[in-house]
Amino acid sequence: MDTFVATPSFDPEKLAGSTLILPSVSIGNVPQLTCDLLIHTLHPERVGFIANEAVMPIAGPRENGTGVSLAVEVFQTKDQKWTIIQQRAPTFKGTRRQYIRDLVAFVQKYRFARVIVLTSADASLRTDSQITSTTPFRCLGSPVNGIPELENEELLRGTGIGKSLYKALTEAQVATSMIVMFALEGDNVSDSYHLADVFNTATEIHSSNEGPWTPPKSWDYLFGTPVNSDLYQ
């Protein structure tokens, strides 16, 4: 089922041939934080949203103060090479399979050239070789420059729909890569910068000449407002 709703000024045909960056809601929300960095650094245009009943509906003010942010939004860079999905809410229990089918249908209908799934996995369940590895990253599918292949995908835990989505896309014969970062719950801001750097090394989506990654203003309050020191005097 096609649940993509384009903005009035956007022609959905422009999605064809671009690479889709698709985050999976997973441990530490590292993929979502990474997509925040991509969106607020590259300044892609918001070209639509996905209105899917499987995802918990949310709405809130946009970072730039105009319009409303929704649960699943779609952005595209000016050169049309990259399309980025940002998912701000999880799926309802029992709806993952339907949501995955709808995402695969979305990819197929709009003829994306390639999909890169970003996900995070529970670092506490790594194998001994993964713990002693020099990198917390692994990839599946089409090779990703500089990232070793995952030894055994059955060992992945905490990836949300990541593993199932990757499997569904490959079964649909969509060119797909999945980048996995081992992480733990907590303050995962530094993890998102690390994933963004590794992703950029592999794809060159952002030139170092254009400056560092830009976090959104909302990150100032990820853990609440600062404590008023006057309370302790």
N, C-alpha and C positions, 0 to 999 in steps of 0.2 A: 504494500500500500504506500503510495506517495504522500508523505505528510510535510513536504517542503513547501513553505509559503515565501515566495520572493517579494522583495520590496517593490513598490509600483514602478520605480525607475530602472529596475535591473532585468536584463534579459537572461533567463536561466541557461540559454545556449552557451553563454560565456563560461559555464562550469566545465564544459567538455574539454578534455585534454589537459586539465590542470591536475596537480597533485594534491590529494586530500589529506590533511593532518587531522586525525580523529583520536581524541583522548578517551580513555576508559576510566570511569570513576573507580578508583582503586586506593590501596592503602596509602595514607598520607596525602591523598589528593595531589600527588606530584604532577601528573599529566595536566590537570586543570591549572595549577599554578604556572606550569611551563607555558601553556597556551596563553595565559594572561601576559606573560613576558613577551611572547611573540606578537600578540595583538597590540599591546601598548608601545612596542618598539617599532614595529613595521607599519603601524597605522593603516591596516587594510580597511576596506569599506564593508560595512555591515550590509549584506545583500539579501538577507532573509532569515527565517527561523524554521525550526522543525517543530510542528505542533503534533506531538505524539502522546496518546493517552497513557502510554506505558511509563512516561516520565512524570515525576511529581511536579505539578505546576507551581511556578514561582514568578514573582514580578517585583521589580524594584527600580530605583532611579539609575540611569546610566552614569558612567564616570564623568562624561563631559557635561552633564546637567541637562541634556535634552533627550526626551523620549524615555522609554521603559526598557529595562533589560529583562529577558525572558529565560526560560529554563535551558533551551538549546538554541544557540544562535549560530549563524553561518557568516563567515567573513571571507573576502577575497582581496588579494593584493592587486595593486594597480596594473601590474604587467600580466595579470590573470594566470600566472604560473602556479600560485599557491592558494588553496582554499582551506580555511581553518574552521573547525567546529569547536565551539566552547559549550560544554555541558555543565550547568551549575547545580543540577539536582540529580539524585539517583533515580533508578526505576522502582516501580512498585513491586512488591513481592509477587512472584509468579508471572511476571510480564516480560522477563528478559528475552525469552525466545522470540516473542513477537517483535520486540524492539530490534533485535538483531536482524530478523527477516526484513523489517522495514528499512534499516540502514543499508543492507545489501541491495535492496530494490532501489534505494536512492542513488547509490553508487552506480548501479547498472543503467538506470534511466538517464542519468546526466553524463554518462560516459567519461568518468574520471580516468586519467591515464594511469594513475597509481594511487594506492592508499598506504599511508604510514600510520599505524596504530601506536599510540604512546600508552604505556601502562607501567605500573609499579607493582612489585611483588614483595611478599613478607621476607625481610632480610633474616629473620630469626630461624627460618626454615631452609637456609642454604645448605648445600653439601659442603664437606670439608674443602674440596678443591675450589668451590666458589668463594668460601670465606678467605682463603689464602690468595685468591686472585688479585691482580693489581687493579682491576676495574670492577665496579658494581653494576656494569651494564652487560646485557646480552641481547642478541637479535634473533629473529626467526624469519624465514621466507627469503625474499630477495635480499642479497647481502647489503649491509650498511657499512660504509667505509669506517674502519677503525674500531668496530665493535665485534667481539667474538660471538660465534653462534652459541645459542643455548644448548647445553648438554642434554637436557631431558625436560621437555615441556610439561610432563606429568608432575614434576616436582613444584610447579608454580602454584602459589597460594596467594590470595589477596588481590588478584588482578581484576576483580569485578567481572565485567563481560569481556574483558580483553582477550582471554584465551579462546573463548567460544566465538567471538566476533572474527578473530583471525582465521579460525578454522572455517567458518561459514564463507568468508570472502575467498579463501583459497579454493574451496569446493566449488564456488561460483566462477572460478577461473579469472579472478581479479588479481592483477599484479599487486601483491601486498607484502609489506615488511612490518614487523612489530619490534619496537625497541622497548626493552624491559629494564627498569632500574630497581635494584633491591633497596628497600627503604623500610623505615620503622615509623610508627605514628609519633607525632610530636610537632616541633617547629620544623617544617619541611621546606622553608624558604630557600635555604642553601642548596637543598637537593634540586629544587626547580632550576636554579641558576646552573647547576652542574649538568642537568639533563639538557637545558637549552644550549649550553656550550658544546656538548657532545653532538647534539642534533645539528648544530650549525657547522661543526667540523665536517660532518658527513654530507651535508646538503648545501652549505654556503648560502643559506637563505638570508643571512645578514652580514654585511661587510663591516669589519672592524673599524673602517674609516668613518662609519656612520655613528660611532659612539657605543657606549655600553648598553646593556639591557635596561629597559625602563619599566619599573614596577608600577602597577596602578595605585592610585591614591588610597583605595580601600585597604591595601596592605598595611597602612599605618595603624589599623585597628584590628588586625587578625586575632590578637589576644586581648581585646578590650582596650579601653582608654587608659592612659598612664595613671598610676596611683597618686593621689593628692598627698604630698609629703606633710602638709599641715595636719593631717590626721594623727600623726605620730609625734607631735610636738607638745 
